[in-house]
Amino acid sequence: MTTANKTDSTLPLSSGPNDSGEAFTESSSAELSRHRSRRLLGRLLMTAAQIGTVLAAVMLWQLLAQQGMIDRTVVGEPSLIAHELRIWWDSGELVTDLQATLVVLITGYLIGLVAGALLGAALGLNAFFRDVAEPFIIFFNGMPRLLLYPLLIVVIGFGTTSKLLMVILAVVVLVAVTIATGFREIPDELTQNMRLMGASGLDLGRQVYLPSLTLWILSTTRTTIGYAFSAAIVAEFVGATSGIGYRVVMGQASLNVNSIWAAIVVVVLVALLIFTIVGSIERRATKWLPE
């Protein structure tokens, strides 16, 4: 009896399945954390390299202009460009111009996005409507929409309405084509199986079509917002009294190349801000997807 008890007391304790599962979970979490850290470090290094490249180019530009090695009246000078931006800021013109451009951009983009989504859904779900409208969609998608702006000015006149329509036209067809393509790529087996399981049209719209619509809209947001921003800027080249594009035209009229460069700097900074916001929304909305 004593020998048996002694033998039992010397047996090693074996780790159960829970212990091995916890070790695997901790190892996976640590590996995921290291992967995220490496990705974050890579993004920071890339950003630092990009900023350093821009600063080096600006410093070289300033040095060449100060030494008279390049004609500052033709290519401008960074210090004078910064001075121009400071004048716009102090006078409040920069805020006014940004507000004018962003109002047209955001309003026109949202209207074009909704209209394009509805048109794309109709094209993707209705074969007869798609066959009728497809030649017109192809024609309009292949035509530069900026060519329509002079016609819009003649028909509607100068003002916010023509600028909004220009932004809407720049977006709506591209969104419609993308949404229609996304709907047509939904497997028929999926919708048929859901109908066999008793799903109604509302259930299909909520559980199949709406998620697909959201993903396809997000996949084209960076492209469509770029087209919309370009259309908003170009629409301010003619008949405008404010806006970033208006500043470019005024710089051209006065032969002030530094004013033109200042407007370009504002456009680049606004575009970077927009794409950063769009990228953040896209990552948050699709973080459940596999990388």
C-alpha positions in Angstrom: 0.0 0.0 0.0 2.8 2.3 0.9 4.7 1.4 -2.3 1.7 2.1 -4.5 1.2 5.5 -2.9 4.8 6.4 -3.4 4.7 5.4 -7.0 1.6 7.5 -7.7 3.2 10.5 -6.0 6.2 10.4 -8.3 4.3 10.3 -11.6 4.7 13.6 -13.6 1.6 15.7 -14.2 0.7 15.6 -17.9 -0.6 18.8 -19.6 -4.2 18.5 -20.8 -5.6 19.7 -24.1 -6.6 23.0 -22.5 -3.0 23.8 -21.7 -1.8 23.0 -25.3 -4.7 25.1 -26.7 -3.8 28.1 -24.6 -0.1 27.8 -25.6 -1.2 27.7 -29.3 -3.4 30.8 -28.8 -0.7 32.7 -27.1 1.8 31.8 -29.8 -0.7 32.9 -32.6 -1.4 36.2 -30.8 2.3 36.9 -30.4 3.0 36.1 -34.1 0.0 38.4 -35.1 1.3 41.2 -32.9 4.8 40.9 -34.4 3.3 40.9 -37.9 1.4 44.1 -37.2 4.4 45.7 -35.7 6.5 44.9 -38.8 3.7 46.3 -41.0 3.5 49.5 -39.0 7.3 49.9 -39.0 7.3 49.4 -42.8 4.6 52.0 -43.3 6.5 54.5 -41.1 9.7 54.0 -42.9 8.0 54.4 -46.3 6.3 57.6 -45.1 9.6 58.9 -43.8 11.4 58.1 -47.1 8.6 59.8 -49.1 8.7 63.0 -47.0 12.5 63.0 -47.1 12.4 62.8 -50.9 10.0 65.8 -51.1 12.0 67.9 -48.7 15.2 67.2 -50.5 13.7 68.2 -53.8 12.3 71.4 -52.4 15.6 72.3 -50.8 17.4 71.7 -54.1 14.8 73.8 -55.9 15.2 76.6 -53.4 19.0 76.5 -53.7 19.0 76.5 -57.5 16.6 79.4 -57.5 18.6 81.5 -55.0 21.8 80.9 -57.0 20.2 82.0 -60.2 20.8 78.6 -61.9 17.1 78.4 -62.8 14.7 81.2 -63.8 12.5 81.8 -60.8 10.0 83.7 -63.0 9.4 80.6 -64.9 9.6 77.7 -62.4 8.9 79.7 -59.2 10.7 79.6 -55.9 9.6 77.6 -52.8 10.0 80.5 -50.4 7.8 82.8 -52.5 5.3 80.0 -52.8 5.1 79.7 -49.1 4.8 83.5 -48.9 1.8 83.4 -51.3 0.1 80.7 -49.2 0.7 82.9 -46.1 -1.0 85.9 -47.8 -4.0 83.7 -48.8 -4.3 82.4 -45.2 -4.0 85.8 -43.5 -6.6 87.3 -45.9 -9.0 84.4 -45.4 -9.1 83.7 -49.1 -7.7 80.2 -48.6 -10.5 79.1 -46.3 -13.1 80.6 -48.7 -11.6 78.9 -51.7 -11.3 75.5 -49.9 -14.9 75.8 -48.7 -16.2 76.5 -52.2 -14.3 73.6 -53.7 -15.1 71.1 -51.0 -18.9 71.9 -51.0 -19.1 71.2 -54.7 -16.9 68.1 -54.4 -18.7 66.5 -51.4 -22.2 67.3 -52.6 -21.7 66.3 -56.2 -19.8 63.1 -55.2 -22.5 61.9 -52.8 -25.3 62.5 -55.4 -23.2 60.8 -58.1 -22.5 57.9 -55.8 -26.2 57.3 -54.9 -27.3 57.8 -58.5 -24.5 55.5 -59.8 -25.4 52.8 -57.2 -29.1 52.8 -58.2 -28.2 52.8 -61.9 -25.7 50.0 -61.4 -28.2 47.9 -59.4 -30.7 48.3 -62.2 -28.1 47.3 -64.8 -27.0 44.3 -62.8 -30.4 42.9 -61.8 -32.5 43.6 -64.9 -31.2 41.9 -68.1 -33.6 43.8 -70.4 -32.6 47.2 -69.0 -28.9 46.2 -69.2 -29.2 45.2 -72.9 -31.0 48.5 -73.8 -28.6 50.8 -71.8 -25.3 49.1 -72.4 -24.4 50.8 -75.7 -25.1 54.2 -74.1 -23.1 53.4 -71.0 -20.1 52.2 -73.1 -20.3 55.4 -75.2 -20.6 57.7 -72.2 -17.9 55.9 -70.2 -15.4 56.2 -73.1 -16.0 59.9 -73.5 -14.1 62.4 -71.4 -16.7 64.0 -69.2 -14.8 67.2 -69.0 -15.8 67.9 -72.6 -19.4 68.3 -71.5 -18.6 71.3 -69.2 -18.8 74.0 -72.0 -22.2 72.5 -73.0 -23.3 72.7 -69.4 -22.3 76.3 -69.2 -24.3 77.1 -72.3 -27.4 75.3 -71.2 -27.4 76.0 -67.4 -25.0 79.0 -67.1 -22.3 79.7 -64.6 -22.9 78.9 -61.0 -22.9 76.0 -58.5 -25.4 73.9 -60.5 -23.2 73.4 -63.5 -20.2 72.5 -61.3 -22.3 70.0 -59.3 -23.4 68.4 -62.6 -19.9 68.2 -63.8 -18.8 66.3 -60.6 -21.9 64.0 -60.8 -21.2 63.1 -64.4 -17.6 62.4 -63.6 -18.7 59.8 -61.0 -22.0 58.3 -61.9 -21.1 56.1 -64.9 -18.0 54.7 -63.3 -19.9 53.7 -60.2 -22.8 52.3 -62.2 -20.5 50.1 -64.3 -18.7 48.8 -61.2 -21.8 48.0 -59.3 -23.4 46.3 -62.3 -20.3 44.1 -62.7 -20.3 43.3 -59.0 -24.0 42.2 -59.0 -23.5 40.1 -62.1 -20.6 38.3 -60.4 -22.8 37.1 -57.5 -23.2 33.3 -57.9 -26.6 32.3 -59.1 -26.4 29.2 -56.8 -26.3 31.5 -53.8 -29.5 33.4 -54.6 -31.2 30.2 -55.7 -30.3 28.3 -52.5 -31.6 31.3 -50.4 -34.9 31.3 -52.3 -35.2 27.5 -51.7 -34.7 28.2 -48.0 -37.6 30.7 -48.1 -35.7 34.0 -48.4 -37.8 36.8 -49.7 -36.6 39.6 -52.1 -36.0 41.8 -49.0 -33.9 39.1 -47.4 -31.8 38.8 -50.6 -31.4 42.6 -50.8 -30.3 42.8 -47.1 -28.1 39.7 -46.9 -26.6 39.4 -50.4 -27.0 42.5 -52.6 -26.4 45.2 -50.0 -23.1 43.7 -48.7 -21.9 43.3 -52.3 -23.0 46.8 -53.1 -21.0 48.2 -50.1 -17.9 46.2 -51.0 -17.9 47.3 -54.7 -18.5 51.0 -53.7 -15.6 50.9 -51.3 -13.4 49.2 -53.9 -13.9 52.1 -56.3 -13.9 55.0 -53.8 -10.3 56.0 -54.4 -10.7 56.2 -58.1 -14.1 57.9 -58.2 -13.1 60.5 -55.6 -10.1 61.3 -57.7 -12.2 61.9 -60.8 -14.7 64.0 -58.7 -11.9 66.1 -57.3 -10.4 66.7 -60.8 -13.9 67.7 -62.1 -14.5 70.1 -59.2 -11.1 71.8 -59.9 -11.6 72.1 -63.7 -15.1 73.4 -63.3 -13.7 76.4 -61.5 -11.5 77.3 -64.4 -14.4 79.1 -66.2 -16.8 81.6 -64.7 -15.8 81.0 -61.0 -15.2 83.7 -58.4 -13.8 81.4 -55.7 -12.2 78.0 -55.4 -8.8 76.3 -55.8 -9.2 76.1 -59.6 -10.1 79.8 -59.6 -6.7 80.5 -57.9 -4.9 78.7 -60.7 -6.7 80.8 -63.3 -5.9 84.0 -61.5 -2.2 83.1 -61.3 -2.1 82.4 -65.0 -3.9 85.7 -65.8 -1.3 87.6 -63.7 1.6 85.5 -64.9 2.4 84.7 -61.3 3.8 81.2 -61.4 4.2 81.1 -57.6 0.4 81.6 -57.2 -0.1 78.6 -59.5 2.3 76.5 -57.5 0.6 77.6 -54.3 -2.7 76.4 -55.7 -1.1 73.1 -56.7 0.3 72.6 -53.2 -3.2 73.2 -51.8 -4.7 70.6 -54.2 -2.0 68.0 -53.3 -2.5 68.5 -49.6 -6.3 68.3 -49.9 -6.0 65.2 -52.1 -3.7 63.5 -49.5 -6.1 64.3 -46.7 -9.1 62.9 -48.7 -7.3 59.7 -49.7 -6.1 59.2 -46.1 -9.7 59.5 -44.8 -11.0 57.2 -47.6 -8.3 54.6 -46.9 -9.1 54.6 -43.2 -12.8 54.1 -43.8 -12.1 51.3 -46.3 -9.7 49.5 -43.9 -12.3 49.7 -41.0 -15.1 48.6 -43.2 -13.3 45.6 -44.7 -11.0 44.5 -41.8 -13.1 41.3 -41.6 -11.8 40.3 -45.0 -8.8 38.0 -45.3 -5.6 39.9 -46.1 
